[in-house]
């Protein structure tokens, strides 16, 4: 049975195609057995852009999301290139303490690499990375199993290898965390 009280919220940073959002809402609600709700669109954080790198600092997106405080997990979806201090680029970043995460779909698009746009592949990649960040929000760490959604993706190939599912160990840990969040 699906929990009808939203505990996961998606926030668009600037324009994100509604096809992606509808797909993520449907799939995430099935995986986590909870209602997923879309929140008001946010502008790109003004201070996030680094002109020397032509990228955006991911932590600034987390700060913006943390200000739009609702009770539950919040995932921002962005279409800009994100980075952190330790990585040239990232697909996503989570802050479990503040219950916020951000996912960039830009580098998940086949067309960015000069390939034909494959909507099915793009949606699957977007879901994998969103599930991964949500896993962090529920307290899961990285998984050594290549096929698990909690496996860390150093590259797009690793994102393609992993599944849109959690391995049995990660799924068990996630279920415990989810059960604790919905207890009265």
N, C-alpha and C positions, 0 to 999 in steps of 0.2 A: 504494500500500500504506500502511495506517495504521500509524504508529509505536505499538507496544503499550505502551511505557513512558510513563506520564502526564507531560505537560509543562505542562498547563493544569489548574488546580484551581479549582472554584467553591466559595465559602463563603457560606452563608446567614447574614444578620444577622437574628436572631429568625425569626418564621414567614414563610416564602415558600412559596407554593403549589407543590406538587411537579410540577404540570403545566408550570409555567414552567421549573423546573430540568431536567426530563427533555427538554423541547424544546431548551433551550440546550445541554445536553450533546450531544444528537444532531446539531444543526446545527453547533456549533463543531467537533466532531470531524471532520465532513465538510469544513468549510472549511479547517481547519488540518492535516488528515490526521494527527491524533494522538489518543491516548486522553485523554479529559477525565474527571476524577474529582471527586466531591463530597467536601468535607472537613467536619469537625465544625462544627455551627452555633455561631455566636458571639453573645453578647449585644450589644445596642447599646452603644457606648462611653458610659459614664456622663458623661464630661466633654464630650461632643460637643454636647449640647443647649443651644441659646441661647434662653432663654425670651422675650427681647425680640423675637426674630424668629419664634419657634415653628418653628425649623428646626434641622438638625444640621450641624455643621462637618464637611465631607467629609474633611479631613486627619486627623481623629481615627480615622476608619474605616481609612484607609491605615496608620496607626500600629498599630492592632489587628491588621490582616492581616500586617504585617511581623513581628510577634512570633510568629505561627504559621508559622514558617519551614519551608518545604519547598523542594526544588529544582524550580523551574519557575515559571510565571506564575500568579499568584493573583488571581482576581476575586471580590470580595464583591458579593453581590446584596442590596439593601436595599429596604424599602418605606416609607421615611421621606423627607421633603423635605430635600435636601442643598443646601448653598451653600458658596461660597468667598469670600474677601475681595473679589474683583473682580466677582462676579456675584450677582444676586439669588437665583438658583437654578441648579443644574446637573443634568444627567442622569447625569453620571459624571465621574470624575477618575482619572488614572493617575500613578504614580510609577515610571518606567522603571528608575531606578537600583535601587530595592528590589524591582522586578518585582511590584508590587501595584497593583490598581485597584479602584474601587468603582463600581457602577451603582445608581442609584435607579430603581425601576420606578413609583413613585407617580405622577409627572406624565405617565407614558406611558399611563395608563388613561383611556379615553374617558369613563368615568363620573365622573371627577374634574371634568370640564368640563360636566357635566350632560347628557351624551350617553348613548345606549344602550351598554352594554358590548359591545364587539366583540372577542371573544377572538382572532380571526385578526389583527386590526390591532394589538392589544396585544402579542401574541407577536412579531410582525414588528418592532415598535418596540423591544421588549426585546432582540431579537437584534441589531438595527442598532447600538444603543448599546453592547452588550457587545462586538461585533466592533470597534467604534471604539476602545474602551479597550484591547482586546487588541492592536490595531494599534499603539497608543502603546507598549505593553509590548515589542513587537518593534522599536521604534525609528522607527516611521513618524510623520511630522508630519501636520498638517492638509492636506487636498487642496482645491484650488480648484474641482474638478468637483462640481457639486451632487448628482450621482447616486452618487458614490463613498461607501462606508461611512466613509471617513476625512474626509469633509466635516464641518466644525464646525457643530453645530446650535445656533443662537441661540434657536430656537423649535421648537415641536412640528411646525409646518408643514415646517420644514427636515428634521426627522427623517423625516417622511412622504415627502418628495421623494427622499431618498437611498435607495439600494438596500441589500440585504443582501449585496452583493458589493463587492469592491474594483475600482477601475478598473485597466486594464492596467499602468499605471506603478506604482501602489501595490502591486498584486499581485506584480509582479516584485521590488520592493524587499523586500516581506514574505517572499517565497520565499527570497531570499538570506539574510535574517536567520534564518529557520527552518532552512535548511540548515546554517548555522553552529552553531546550538544543538544539533543532533542528531549532529554529527560527534564521533567518539570522542576 
